[in-house]
Structure formats: C-alpha cells, structure tokens
Amino acid sequence: MGKKVTLKPNKPGQKKIAFQPGGLHESTGTATDKKIPASKHKAARSGKLGPKARKQELFLENVLVGKKPKKKGK
C-alpha cells in the first residue's frame, strides 16, 4: 500500500479528507492493476465483505466519484 492522500476542502467549513488509495482493492481481494468487478462493488456496498469495505465503497461513490442527480422520467 502507498501513502495516504489528502483531499483539500472545496468549501469553507469543510474538513480535509485523508484516505489510502487501493484500500477497496485490498478489501475486495482484487489486484491493484485490475478493475474491480461490479459484483464485488455490489457485495462491498451491501456489507457482505465487511464494514470497512462498505465504508470504502460509500466513500468511492460519494466523495471520489460523486453521485449523478437522478433525472425525473416521463
């Protein structure tokens, strides 16, 4: 595992966020040079791979990638 990375705050009042890249790969048992399969993302999100993997998956979704707003369908 490498060094911790720190994200600077975007807005006033936000805190710095420190994390270790590759943590989700380690928790899911995927090699760092491979893409994590959707099935393992789903298992991590549901908590089947443990609470740490669930937190890492939610961090990936909400902070690193960001959720896209849902469009109202017709």
N, C-alpha and C positions, 0 to 999 in steps of 0.2 A: 504494500500500500504506500501511496505517496504522501505528500504533505497535505495539510489542511488548507482549504481555500476559503477566503473571506469575501462575502458579498457586501458591498457598501450600501448604506440605506439610500433609497430613492427619494424619500420624502422626509421632512423634518419630523422628529419624534420616533422614527423607526430605529431599530437596533441593527447592529451588524449581525450577519449570519455566517457562522463558520461550519464547514462540513468537509468530509473527506471524500474526494471523488473515487468512484469504484466501489463504494460500500454496498450498493444494491447488487452489483455483480457478485460480490463475495457472498452476500446473504442468499442469493438465488442459486449459487453454485455454477455460475456462468463464467467462462473465460473472459478476461477483460478486453480481448480483441474481438470478441463476438458480440452480436446484438442479442439483447435479452428477448426471448420469445414471448409472445402475447400471453400464452398460458401461464408463464411464470410471473408476468406482471399482474395477471388476474389473481393468482394464488397469493402473491405478496399483498395486494390490495385488500383481499378478504381476511388476511391474518393467518393463513394456513402455514406460512413459512416463519411465523413468529412475530412478536410485537415490534421488534427492531426493523424487520423487513417491511412491515406495514407502514411504519413511520417514514422510512426511506422512500417508499413508493408514493406516499402522500406528499412528501417534500418535493419529489420529482414532478408530480402533477401540478402542484400549486405554486411552487416557487421557481423552479428551474425552467419548466416549460410554460406554465400558465394555462389556465383553462380558457377555452374559447367560449364566448357567450352563446347560449342556445338561441337559435332563431325561432321565432314563432311561425309555425307552419299554417298553411291554409286549410 
